[in-house]
Amino acid sequence: MRPIWIMAALALVSACDRAPGAPPARSTGGMMQHQTGGTVDTTGLRDLPVPAEFQQGAELFAASCSSCHGEAALGTAQGPPLVHVVYEPNHHADLSFVMAAARGVRAHHWRFGDMPPRPEVSRDEVTEIVRYVRWLQREAGVY
């Protein structure tokens, strides 16, 4: 049996069925087609009040991730949106986000280039960030 970190790394670098294009410099949110035929609605995601249990993750995301992944994880010209079906839990488990922050990620879904490691963000902080991102994804109907 392979160690879990090897399996997670393999899942992290596996390619999607299709590679999505780069988002605009500042995504305003809106409807996005889901791979299963449904839609994901990111309209108004920036304006949602963040529940108290996700507030720490929102603050950590703003400080450590939003410069590339955008406000409300909607993406920028430097990095992909995390509120996207590509990052749903069945495709990218929470551990893949932890590993991405710790080790970096080679570009595989998008054309933004490699993500460098973020060693200044602790595993516990990444866990809080992931909780916030998963909340955003649920609010948008990603899963």
N, CA, C and O of each residue as an XYZ file, in Angstrom:
572
protein
N       0.843     -1.183      0.000
C       0.000      0.000      0.000
C       0.885      1.242      0.000
O       1.857      1.307      0.752
N       0.564      2.215     -0.826
C       1.359      3.434     -0.916
C       1.052      4.361      0.258
O      -0.078      4.392      0.744
N       2.055      5.115      0.714
C       1.777      6.118      1.752
C       0.784      7.144      1.225
O       0.742      7.422      0.026
N      -0.012      7.701      2.124
C      -1.063      8.635      1.725
C      -0.505      9.867      1.028
O      -1.169     10.411      0.147
N       0.682     10.325      1.386
C       1.221     11.525      0.740
C       1.542     11.261     -0.719
O       1.449     12.174     -1.539
N       1.918     10.033     -1.068
C       2.186      9.713     -2.467
C       0.874      9.711     -3.247
O       0.803     10.245     -4.354
N      -0.157      9.112     -2.669
C      -1.453      9.079     -3.350
C      -2.011     10.486     -3.504
O      -2.582     10.810     -4.545
N      -1.857     11.322     -2.490
C      -2.353     12.695     -2.573
C      -1.570     13.480     -3.618
O      -2.149     14.273     -4.360
N      -0.258     13.264     -3.680
C       0.555     13.956     -4.679
C       0.149     13.540     -6.086
O       0.085     14.375     -6.988
N      -0.121     12.269     -6.275
C      -0.561     11.795     -7.585
C      -1.896     12.421     -7.966
O      -2.094     12.826     -9.112
N      -2.801     12.500     -7.014
C      -4.096     13.114     -7.281
C      -3.937     14.593     -7.602
O      -4.657     15.131     -8.442
N      -2.995     15.248     -6.935
C      -2.789     16.676     -7.123
C      -2.268     17.001     -8.508
O      -2.640     18.023     -9.084
N      -1.420     16.157     -9.046
C      -0.830     16.462    -10.338
C      -1.530     15.787    -11.503
O      -1.118     15.947    -12.651
N      -2.588     15.031    -11.219
C      -3.307     14.395    -12.321
C      -4.030     15.455    -13.137
O      -4.473     16.469    -12.598
N      -4.145     15.223    -14.407
C      -4.784     16.197    -15.299
C      -6.292     16.040    -15.281
O      -6.805     14.953    -15.018
N      -6.996     17.116    -15.557
C      -8.456     17.088    -15.678
C      -8.847     16.537    -17.030
O      -8.007     16.349    -17.910
N     -10.136     16.280    -17.183
C     -10.649     15.868    -18.489
C     -10.498     16.983    -19.499
O     -10.331     16.733    -20.693
N     -10.556     18.213    -19.019
C     -10.369     19.365    -19.891
C      -9.700     20.460    -19.097
O      -9.936     20.590    -17.896
N      -8.876     21.243    -19.743
C      -8.166     22.337    -19.078
C      -8.952     23.621    -19.272
O      -9.149     24.044    -20.412
N      -9.408     24.258    -18.196
C     -10.148     25.499    -18.330
C      -9.228     26.641    -18.732
O      -8.027     26.594    -18.465
N      -9.770     27.648    -19.360
C      -8.994     28.820    -19.756
C      -8.762     29.743    -18.584
O      -9.374     29.584    -17.528
N      -7.893     30.695    -18.765
C      -7.575     31.655    -17.708
C      -8.743     32.609    -17.501
O      -9.386     33.011    -18.470
N      -9.032     32.982    -16.239
C     -10.111     33.938    -15.981
C      -9.657     35.351    -16.321
O      -8.465     35.581    -16.524
N     -10.584     36.300    -16.387
C     -10.186     37.678    -16.616
C      -9.379     38.202    -15.435
O      -9.339     37.574    -14.377
N      -8.732     39.363    -15.618
C      -7.882     39.929    -14.580
C      -8.607     40.055    -13.247
O      -8.005     39.816    -12.201
N      -9.860     40.417    -13.260
C     -10.666     40.466    -12.040
C     -12.026     39.888    -12.365
O     -12.855     40.532    -13.009
N     -12.242     38.683    -11.916
C     -13.520     38.025    -12.164
C     -14.601     38.702    -11.340
O     -14.412     38.974    -10.154
N     -15.718     38.967    -11.964
C     -16.819     39.595    -11.243
C     -17.815     38.576    -10.742
O     -18.807     38.925    -10.103
N     -17.551     37.321    -11.031
C     -18.485     36.285    -10.635
C     -19.553     36.123    -11.693
O     -19.657     36.940    -12.608
N     -20.321     35.107    -11.576
C     -21.376     34.849    -12.530
C     -21.632     33.368    -12.646
O     -21.234     32.590    -11.779
N     -22.292     32.977    -13.707
C     -22.632     31.574    -13.908
C     -21.493     30.866    -14.628
O     -20.893     31.415    -15.551
N     -21.202     29.643    -14.197
C     -20.170     28.839    -14.828
C     -20.758     27.450    -15.015
O     -21.429     26.927    -14.126
N     -20.508     26.864    -16.158
C     -21.041     25.536    -16.454
C     -20.296     24.484    -15.650
O     -19.066     24.456    -15.658
N     -21.013     23.633    -14.966
C     -20.434     22.529    -14.195
C     -20.236     21.354    -15.132
O     -21.001     21.179    -16.080
N     -19.216     20.546    -14.877
C     -18.914     19.398    -15.733
C     -20.087     18.438    -15.851
O     -20.203     17.741    -16.859
N     -20.948     18.383    -14.863
C     -22.076     17.458    -14.893
C     -23.295     18.061    -15.583
O     -24.351     17.432    -15.638
N     -23.154     19.273    -16.109
C     -24.261     19.901    -16.810
C     -24.965     20.959    -15.983
O     -25.715     21.763    -16.537
N     -24.749     20.986    -14.675
C     -25.324     22.015    -13.823
C     -24.509     23.295    -13.913
O     -23.533     23.365    -14.659
N     -24.903     24.286    -13.167
C     -24.161     25.547    -13.171
C     -23.702     25.886    -11.764
O     -24.261     25.416    -10.773
N     -22.679     26.705    -11.706
C     -22.143     27.217    -10.455
C     -22.323     28.725    -10.508
O     -21.882     29.365    -11.464
N     -22.954     29.297     -9.511
C     -23.239     30.724     -9.510
C     -22.344     31.437     -8.500
O     -22.518     31.291     -7.290
N     -21.391     32.205     -9.008
C     -20.493     32.956     -8.127
C     -20.921     34.412     -7.990
O     -20.214     35.207     -7.371
N     -22.072     34.772     -8.561
C     -22.586     36.128     -8.458
C     -22.801     36.489     -6.991
O     -23.437     35.740     -6.250
N     -22.276     37.622     -6.578
C     -22.482     38.103     -5.215
C     -21.642     37.420     -4.162
O     -21.803     37.706     -2.975
N     -20.754     36.531     -4.552
C     -19.953     35.786     -3.572
C     -19.088     36.720     -2.726
O     -18.878     36.475     -1.538
N     -18.588     37.793     -3.346
C     -17.751     38.751     -2.606
C     -18.532     39.458     -1.498
O     -17.959     39.871     -0.490
N     -19.827     39.591     -1.693
C     -20.651     40.374     -0.766
C     -21.284     39.564      0.355
O     -21.938     40.129      1.232
N     -21.098     38.243      0.338
C     -21.688     37.415      1.390
C     -21.016     37.673      2.733
O     -19.789     37.732      2.809
N     -21.800     37.828      3.786
C     -21.191     37.928      5.111
C     -20.595     36.567      5.485
O     -21.253     35.534      5.353
N     -19.362     36.578      5.945
C     -18.680     35.336      6.301
C     -19.094     34.928      7.711
O     -18.923     35.700      8.654
N     -19.638     33.721      7.863
C     -20.012     33.249      9.202
C     -18.790     33.208     10.123
O     -17.657     33.042      9.669
N     -19.042     33.362     11.411
C     -17.962     33.419     12.402
C     -17.023     32.222     12.326
O     -15.816     32.381     12.504
N     -17.550     31.029     12.064
C     -16.691     29.839     12.055
C     -15.716     29.805     10.876
O     -14.780     29.005     10.872
N     -15.927     30.672      9.871
C     -15.018     30.730      8.718
C     -14.239     32.045      8.657
O     -13.460     32.256      7.728
N     -14.438     32.915      9.622
C     -13.817     34.236      9.615
C     -12.289     34.167      9.662
O     -11.618     34.900      8.935
N     -11.735     33.300     10.505
C     -10.280     33.185     10.583
C      -9.708     32.741      9.237
O      -8.697     33.278      8.784
N     -10.346     31.772      8.605
C      -9.914     31.316      7.289
C      -9.995     32.416      6.246
O      -9.119     32.533      5.389
N     -11.056     33.231      6.320
C     -11.216     34.345      5.382
C     -10.090     35.355      5.556
O      -9.547     35.858      4.573
N      -9.740     35.651      6.796
C      -8.662     36.608      7.062
C      -7.314     36.053      6.606
O      -6.509     36.775      6.018
N      -7.070     34.779      6.874
C      -5.820     34.152      6.433
C      -5.756     34.087      4.913
O      -4.699     34.320      4.326
N      -6.876     33.772      4.275
C      -6.920     33.734      2.818
C      -6.595     35.116      2.257
O      -5.792     35.239      1.332
N      -7.212     36.148      2.811
C      -6.970     37.516      2.332
C      -5.495     37.893      2.459
O      -4.941     38.551      1.578
N      -4.865     37.479      3.546
C      -3.463     37.835      3.780
C      -2.487     36.994      2.968
O      -1.436     37.493      2.566
N      -2.812     35.728      2.719
C      -1.832     34.807      2.140
C      -2.148     34.303      0.737
O      -1.248     33.824      0.048
N      -3.388     34.396      0.297
C      -3.785     33.736     -0.953
C      -4.438     34.655     -1.976
O      -4.338     34.415     -3.180
N      -5.104     35.700     -1.507
C      -5.941     36.497     -2.412
C      -5.152     37.268     -3.462
O      -5.714     37.630     -4.496
N      -3.868     37.531     -3.230
C      -3.110     38.275     -4.242
C      -3.040     37.485     -5.549
O      -2.951     38.083     -6.621
N      -3.078     36.181     -5.479
C      -3.095     35.346     -6.693
C      -4.471     34.751     -6.972
O      -4.916     34.735     -8.120
N      -5.152     34.261     -5.931
C      -6.413     33.551     -6.139
C      -7.633     34.463     -6.048
O      -8.763     34.008     -6.225
N      -7.411     35.748     -5.773
C      -8.477     36.730     -5.841
C      -9.371     36.805     -4.628
O      -9.405     35.903     -3.790
N     -10.091     37.901     -4.559
C     -11.076     38.104     -3.510
C     -12.140     37.026     -3.646
O     -12.583     36.727     -4.755
N     -12.548     36.444     -2.535
C     -13.539     35.366     -2.500
C     -13.106     34.185     -3.368
O     -13.948     33.427     -3.850
N     -11.809     34.029     -3.565
C     -11.224     32.904     -4.308
C     -11.735     32.810     -5.741
O     -11.863     31.717     -6.294
N     -12.031     33.986     -6.347
C     -12.572     34.010     -7.703
C     -11.506     34.129     -8.780
O     -11.840     34.222     -9.962
N     -10.226     34.129     -8.402
C      -9.139     34.145     -9.370
C      -8.698     35.540     -9.772
O      -9.414     36.520     -9.567
N      -7.511     35.611    -10.347
C      -6.933     36.851    -10.869
C      -6.133     36.489    -12.125
O      -6.144     35.338    -12.564
N      -5.451     37.461    -12.691
C      -4.564     37.193    -13.829
C      -3.339     36.396    -13.393
O      -2.634     35.841    -14.236
N      -3.075     36.332    -12.072
C      -1.917     35.602    -11.556
C      -2.235     34.192    -11.082
O      -1.326     33.372    -10.958
N      -3.490     33.891    -10.817
C      -3.826     32.579    -10.269
C      -5.274     32.204    -10.508
O      -6.124     33.068    -10.723
N      -5.549     30.910    -10.470
C      -6.890     30.415    -10.790
C      -7.906     30.638     -9.678
O      -7.547     30.837     -8.518
N      -9.190     30.602    -10.056
C     -10.243     30.637     -9.043
C     -10.297     29.304     -8.321
O     -10.210     28.250     -8.952
N     -10.438     29.340     -7.022
C     -10.598     28.116     -6.244
C     -12.077     27.758     -6.097
O     -12.415     26.626     -5.752
N     -12.945     28.715     -6.357
C     -14.382     28.452     -6.399
C     -14.678     28.032     -7.833
O     -15.191     28.806     -8.641
N     -14.338     26.793     -8.115
C     -14.442     26.234     -9.459
C     -14.589     24.724     -9.310
O     -14.077     24.140     -8.355
N     -15.276     24.102    -10.236
C     -15.501     22.658    -10.149
C     -14.208     21.854    -10.163
O     -14.181     20.727     -9.669
N     -13.143     22.406    -10.717
C     -11.851     21.712    -10.717
C     -11.385     21.421     -9.290
O     -10.700     20.427     -9.047
N     -11.756     22.287     -8.351
C     -11.283     22.151     -6.973
C     -12.316     21.566     -6.023
O     -12.160     21.678     -4.807
N     -13.373     20.940     -6.550
C     -14.346     20.309     -5.671
C     -13.660     19.187     -4.878
O     -12.660     18.634     -5.337
N     -14.179     18.851     -3.711
C     -13.515     17.874     -2.836
C     -13.268     16.504     -3.465
O     -12.292     15.844     -3.108
N     -14.104     16.063     -4.375
C     -13.886     14.764     -5.003
C     -12.739     14.782     -6.006
O     -12.243     13.726     -6.400
N     -12.318     15.964     -6.417
C     -11.212     16.070     -7.363
C      -9.935     16.555     -6.679
O      -8.847     16.066     -6.983
N     -10.056     17.498     -5.773
C      -8.934     17.995     -4.983
C      -9.334     17.920     -3.503
O     -10.049     18.783     -2.993
N      -8.867     16.893     -2.848
C      -9.156     16.724     -1.423
C      -8.486     17.849     -0.622
O      -7.579     18.525     -1.110
N      -8.948     18.029      0.600
C      -8.372     19.070      1.455
C      -6.862     18.924      1.575
O      -6.143     19.923      1.597
N      -6.375     17.697      1.652
C      -4.942     17.459      1.774
C      -4.163     18.012      0.578
O      -3.002     18.392      0.728
N      -4.774     18.063     -0.590
C      -4.060     18.600     -1.754
C      -3.770     20.086     -1.575
O      -2.743     20.572     -2.051
N      -4.653     20.815     -0.899
C      -4.396     22.227     -0.612
C      -3.264     22.368      0.406
O      -2.414     23.249      0.279
N      -3.259     21.506      1.401
C      -2.194     21.518      2.411
C      -0.846     21.268      1.736
O       0.133     21.967      1.996
N      -0.814     20.265      0.870
C       0.425     19.935      0.170
C       0.841     21.044     -0.789
O       2.032     21.316     -0.932
N      -0.110     21.681     -1.442
C       0.207     22.774     -2.366
C       0.900     23.916     -1.629
O       1.882     24.474     -2.119
N       0.387     24.259     -0.457
C       1.004     25.336      0.318
C       2.387     24.937      0.811
O       3.307     25.755      0.815
N       2.536     23.698      1.220
C       3.809     23.239      1.773
C       4.882     23.023      0.705
O       6.052     23.336      0.923
N       4.481     22.489     -0.445
C       5.468     22.068     -1.450
C       5.395     22.820     -2.772
O       6.297     22.707     -3.602
N       4.331     23.582     -2.971
C       4.123     24.192     -4.270
C       3.446     23.201     -5.200
O       3.250     22.038     -4.847
N       3.091     23.666     -6.386
C       2.384     22.834     -7.353
C       2.881     23.177     -8.752
O       3.006     24.348     -9.109
N       3.159     22.151     -9.530
C       3.463     22.387    -10.942
C       2.152     22.640    -11.673
O       1.146     21.987    -11.396
N       2.164     23.577    -12.594
C       0.960     23.909    -13.358
C       0.426     22.671    -14.063
O       1.169     21.958    -14.738
N      -0.878     22.421    -13.900
C      -1.459     21.260    -14.549
C      -2.909     21.461    -14.982
O      -3.360     20.776    -15.899
N      -3.648     22.363    -14.365
C      -5.029     22.617    -14.773
C      -5.148     23.922    -15.542
O      -6.037     24.073    -16.380
N      -4.271     24.849    -15.266
C      -4.376     26.215    -15.752
C      -3.061     26.632    -16.396
O      -2.079     25.891    -16.364
N      -3.052     27.810    -16.973
C      -1.853     28.343    -17.635
C      -1.254     29.512    -16.857
O      -0.811     30.489    -17.460
N      -1.234     29.427    -15.557
C      -0.694     30.502    -14.732
C       0.753     30.269    -14.340
O       1.380     31.155    -13.758
N       1.287     29.125    -14.636
C       2.623     28.761    -14.186
C       2.534     28.030    -12.861
O       1.448     27.801    -12.327
N       3.689     27.672    -12.346
C       3.752     26.906    -11.102
C       3.402     27.772     -9.899
O       3.664     28.975     -9.885
N       2.808     27.144     -8.895
C       2.565     27.819     -7.615
C       3.751     27.531     -6.717
O       4.084     26.367     -6.493
N       4.397     28.567     -6.198
C       5.531     28.326     -5.296
C       5.042     27.856     -3.929
O       3.896     28.114     -3.564
N       5.889     27.176     -3.177
C       5.516     26.809     -1.802
C       5.259     28.064     -0.977
O       5.806     29.130     -1.259
N       4.427     27.924      0.036
C       4.117     29.039      0.944
C       4.449     28.604      2.371
O       3.547     28.418      3.188
N       5.755     28.439      2.679
C       6.142     27.907      3.986
C       5.767     28.815      5.160
O       5.740     28.367      6.307
N       5.481     30.074      4.881
C       5.103     30.990      5.962
C       3.688     30.737      6.467
O       3.294     31.272      7.503
N       2.923     29.925      5.743
C       1.561     29.589      6.150
C       1.595     28.192      6.783
O       1.935     27.210      6.122
N       1.245     28.119      8.051
C       1.312     26.841      8.772
C       0.214     25.885      8.304
O      -0.761     26.296      7.675
N       0.390     24.630      8.619
C      -0.620     23.620      8.266
C      -1.967     23.955      8.904
O      -3.006     23.821      8.259
N      -1.956     24.387     10.161
C      -3.207     24.759     10.832
C      -3.869     25.938     10.128
O      -5.092     25.980      9.994
N      -3.061     26.892      9.678
C      -3.620     28.034      8.949
C      -4.202     27.596      7.607
O      -5.272     28.064      7.216
N      -3.515     26.707      6.900
C      -4.041     26.199      5.633
C      -5.366     25.469      5.877
O      -6.293     25.581      5.075
N      -5.455     24.739      6.958
C      -6.698     24.039      7.293
C      -7.853     25.029      7.440
O      -8.957     24.771      6.960
N      -7.604     26.148      8.096
C      -8.636     27.186      8.237
C      -8.978     27.811      6.885
O     -10.142     28.091      6.601
N      -7.964     28.027      6.061
C      -8.187     28.573      4.715
C      -9.049     27.617      3.901
O      -9.980     28.048      3.220
N      -8.752     26.338      3.965
C      -9.529     25.338      3.223
C     -10.979     25.325      3.700
O     -11.893     25.224      2.882
N     -11.200     25.424      4.992
C     -12.573     25.470      5.513
C     -13.334     26.650      4.896
O     -14.499     26.518      4.518
N     -12.660     27.807      4.799
C     -13.265     28.998      4.192
C     -13.542     28.774      2.701
O     -14.631     29.088      2.219
N     -12.569     28.236      1.977
C     -12.752     27.983      0.546
C     -13.878     26.983      0.315
O     -14.674     27.159     -0.608
N     -13.961     25.946      1.126
C     -15.048     24.967      0.981
C     -16.400     25.620      1.238
O     -17.384     25.285      0.579
N     -16.458     26.547      2.189
C     -17.708     27.277      2.435
C     -18.081     28.089      1.191
O     -19.233     28.066      0.759
N     -17.108     28.805      0.616
C     -17.371     29.571     -0.604
C     -17.873     28.653     -1.724
O     -18.823     28.983     -2.433
N     -17.221     27.503     -1.869
C     -17.631     26.559     -2.904
C     -19.070     26.078     -2.693
O     -19.840     25.983     -3.648
N     -19.426     25.780     -1.459
C     -20.800     25.340     -1.169
C     -21.796     26.460     -1.485
O     -22.857     26.220     -2.061
N     -21.440     27.671     -1.103
C     -22.333     28.809     -1.359
C     -22.560     29.008     -2.862
O     -23.640     29.427     -3.278
N     -21.549     28.709     -3.669
C     -21.653     28.890     -5.123
C     -22.252     27.672     -5.824
O     -22.531     27.720     -7.022
N     -22.449     26.580     -5.079
C     -23.015     25.385     -5.680
C     -22.019     24.482     -6.379
O     -22.398     23.667     -7.221
N     -20.735     24.624     -6.031
C     -19.719     23.752     -6.615
C     -19.977     22.313     -6.202
O     -19.799     21.392     -7.000
N     -20.393     22.117     -4.969
C     -20.744     20.773     -4.477
C     -21.774     20.875     -3.401
O     -22.202     19.857     -2.857
